[in-house]
Amino acid sequence: MPPMSALDIARERNLDLVEVSPNAVPPVCKLMDFGKYKYEQAKKENEARKNQKTITLKDIRLHPRTDEHDIDVKTRKIQQFLAEGDKVRVSVQFRGPEMRHPELGRKLLDEIAEVLKGMAVIERSPAMEGRMMSMIVSRAPGWEPPKKQAQPSPQEKEASPKPSTDSAVEDTVPAPVMVLETSDAASTANE
């Protein structure tokens, strides 16, 4: 079809003539609403961007003399970051005379790696960088973080039927018995 007749058809239908494949012989064109097409493409890109998880690099810093409990807290924090899908750089910062004993930092990083075994993969083994020794860990393939048990929301609590406490009490406690006194019993009680 000649280009001029294709343009006439596009104008009649209030559409645009868009060249799809310019290198083909003859070139391939398509009738479409180009503004609507661009809008739908932008919408698809935004939707894809929403569903995409960006992996960030989180940083945990320690010192060679960090206490055992503090290391446990930092290790739990690393597990939390890994559960969210992030990578973690674990660094040991040396100060002053601590620089003479880098083996303490390596030992500390090895202990953390041992705790994270099965949950994390060491992407970069411990290496000295100036005054810091660091390693990078990421989530191990196939590892799923433990699921937290969801507590019911206040609306769900109100909606769920509550067992009647009265019926449970009635089943276990006998009903009170009324005792009527006769006049003979009352007269003997008065004497």
Protein Blocks (a to p, Z undefined) as FASTA:
>chain_A
ZZklmmmmmmmnopacddfblmbccdddddddfklmmmmmmmmmmmmmmmpccddddddd
ddfklcfklmmmmmmmmmmmmmnopacddddddehjlmmmmmlmmmmmmmmmmmmgojac
cfbdcddehjaccddddddehiacddddddddfklmmmpccddfklmmmmmpccdddddd
dfklmmmmmZZ
